[in-house]
C-alpha cells in the first residue's frame, strides 16, 4: 500500500468510526426511549394490538416471516462470499502472472471495441473484445513458438501490465537477434510504440471473462469497501440485540399489567420461538423492574397484594401519571409536514409570504423538525414556524421586553424549552400579522448584521426549479437528436468521463475540462474549454462567457439552435 493509500485508508477509518459512533448513539438513544415508553405504559395499547396480531397469524404468514429471515441471512452470506472472492482477485497491474492462472480486473478501454480501421478484426471475424472492468483469467504463457497472430497476451512495460493483441510477428534478422511481437489494442488505431519480446510477456488470455464485475471487486478491495463490510457486520450484530431488548421489555410489560400470564404465554402455540425465549428470560430475572424516571421499585406483588400500603400505591400512581404525561402524548400528534399539507389555502398563502421574506436573508439555512420549521443564519437563530390547530404560529428570536408598548400583538413563549431562543410568539391569523412578522424578521436581520436581498424576485421557492433531466424530457425531437449527436461523440472520446448534476452534464478527461451541457429555456447550450479570442474571425457562432466565474473552465458558449450548429460544436470538441 502506497503512502497516499495509507492516508486515504486512515481518513476512511476516521469517517467510519465517526459514523459508527453516531449510529451507536442513536441506536442506544432509541432503545432507551423505547424501553422507557414501554415501562411507563405509554405503549400498552400498541403492545396489546401487536400481541393479538401474533395470535391470529396464519401458517402462511409465519412461513413468509421465516423465509424473509432466511433470505436476509443468505444475502449476508453471499456478500461475505463475494468479498472473500474479491480479496483473491488481482487488481494491481504490477503483479506478475506465475504458473497458476490469475484473475485480474481490466482497467483500460483499449480492447473494448473494434476500431473500424483495424481491418484484420473484420477480415478474421475476431469478436473476443474485453470491456473495461471485466474480470479476466490470465494463464501461463505457452512456449514462444506456440504464440500466433491475434493471440491476446499480457506483457510488462514500465512496471505495468498491458493486455493487447498480437498483430504482427518479426522473425530474427540482421537488425535483431530475437523474435519480435507487434501488439495493438482493438479499440485504438495505432500499434504499440515498441515491439515486445517473449521475455517481456507474462501471460495469455484464453477468452475466460466475467463482464463488468471488476468495478465491484475494485470497490470491495478499496478502504471504502472494507469499511462498508465492517459497517454491515456492525448493523447485523447491533440490530438483533436492540430488537431482543425491546421484545423482552414488551413481554415483561404484558405480564406486569396482567394482560399476559406467564403460564399461558409459554403454552401458547401462536408465539414464536424468540418470544417464548424472551418470556423465559423475563421470568428468570430475579431483580424487580426499576423505573428510571421515578427510581421506585414497582412489581405486581406490591400493586396487587399489599393492601396495607394503599396510600403509597395511590401516591405512586399519581406521581407516575405526572412523570409519564409527556410520554403518553409523545408521537401521537401530526408532524409539521402533515399539518402543513392539511392547512387551508389561506393559511398556506400567509406561510409562503413569510417564508419568502425569510429567504431574503443571505446564507439562510432551514431545518424541518417533527413539530416545527427552524430558520437560522449560521448559529444565529431567526425564526421557528409551527402549526397548531388550523393556525400558523411564528416564533421570533426577539426580546419581548423591547416591544411591550408597540403595535405588535404577541405572547411570551420563553417558558417553553423548544422556544427558549425564539420567545416572541405571533399568531398569524390575518394579512396584517403577516406584514408584522415580516417587519420583525427585518428587525432581527438588522440587529444581527445580516444582509437581506432588496428584491423579492431573487427569491426562488425550493424545489420549483426544474432539473436537467426534467428539461431534457421537454425538448423538441429535433433538439433531442442534436443532444444525442453531441453526447454520443463526447462519449466516444477515449478516457472521457461524464458527471451528471441537477443543472448540467459535465465531460472531463482526468482533471481536464472538455465540455458542459446545459438547457436554458427550450434550447441546448454547449460550453467548451476553448479560448473565444482564437475563434472570433471564424465561421463559428458563440458567446464569450469567460467573465463569469461559474464558466471559467468552459469560456465558449455555443447555442444549439440548428443541425449546423450541432455540427460546429462537434468540430470544436475535436479541436479540444
Secondary structure, DSSP 8 states (H G I E B T S, - for coil): --HHHHHHHHHHHHHHHHHHHHHHHHHHHHHHHHHHHHHTTTTHHHHHHHHHHHHT--HHHHHHHHHHHHHHHHHHHHHHHHHHHHHTSB--TT----SS-EEEE---STTSS--TT-HHHHHTT------TT-EEEEE----GGG--TT-EEEEEETTEEEEEEEEEEE---SS-SS-EEEEE-TT-SS--SS-EEGGGEEEEEEEEEETTTHHHHHHHHSHHHHHHHHHHHHHHHHHHHHHHHHHHHHHHHHHHTTSS-HHHHHH-TTS-HHHHHHHHHHHH--S-EE-TTT--EE-HHHHHH-GGGHHHHHHHHHHHHHHTHHHHHTTTS--HHHHHHHS-HHHHHHHHHHHHHHTTBTT-EEEE-SS-EEEEETTEEEEEEEEETTEEEEEESS-GGGGTTSS---EE-TTSGGGTT--EEEEE-SHHHHHHHHHHHHHHHHHHT--B-S-GGG---TT-S--HHHHHHTS-HHHHHHHHHHHHHHHHSTTEEEEE-SSEEEEEETTEEEEEEEEETTEEEEEESS-GGGGTTSS---EE-TTSGGGTT--EEEEE-SHHHHHHHHHHHHH-
